[in-house]
Amino acid sequence: MGYIIACDFDGTVTSSDTIVAIMKRFAQQDSEAVLQGILDRRISIQQGVTTLFQILESSDKERIIDFVLSEVKIRPGFQQLLDTAKALDIPFYIISGGMHFFIDPIIAQFNGIKSVYANDVDFSSVHMQVEWRYPCDKLCESGQCGTCKPSIVRTLKDDRVIAIGDSITDIKLAEVADVLFTTDKLTSYAEDNDIPHIAFETFREIAERLKEVTT
């Protein structure tokens, strides 16, 4: 049995949360309460993100893409980690609650990602409508994950899971991980709940530990 890597995007591949950055730039006043409700876990991720994108105007699509390409920074060492995973024959998947329309342009410069699991957006109305592509399966007790990361992992090869994440959207993924790399809020959650984890700040740190944790 081998390994796969299941890596979050917003706040993990990127140095800060992309959706939060988009909302602060294009809908700060209207989105603040919803963002806080998601972080406080008073609002489900699916409900909260659906509401956030309904605030955004479809006509802003290209402006948002330009914004993320110019302003959103990639966490250092990402290509090094992809190269290391490839050398160790570990498939690398991005599993995100974010949207393809802004994720795909950001990661286009990188090589070694096997697949990206994210959501689509319908731009045909005045405001954006999220099209959730990966609902919870029968084994997920939540039913409101939006992008259900454990459900996606269960459809992949029957291998051990190396999870990489940063926030509350990665809690369910952390619970099914065999090896867990954490940063930011997910590190605090793992510490508070006695979940074994390896804290990191850059992908170089993960790349340096990858062979060790898989042998």
Helices and strands as residue ranges (DSSP letters): E 3-7, H 18-26, H 28-39, H 45-55, G 58-60, H 61-71, H 78-87, E 92-99, H 100-107, E 115-122, E 129-131, H 149-155, E 160-165, G 168-170, H 171-175, E 179-182, H 184-192, E 198-199, H 203-213
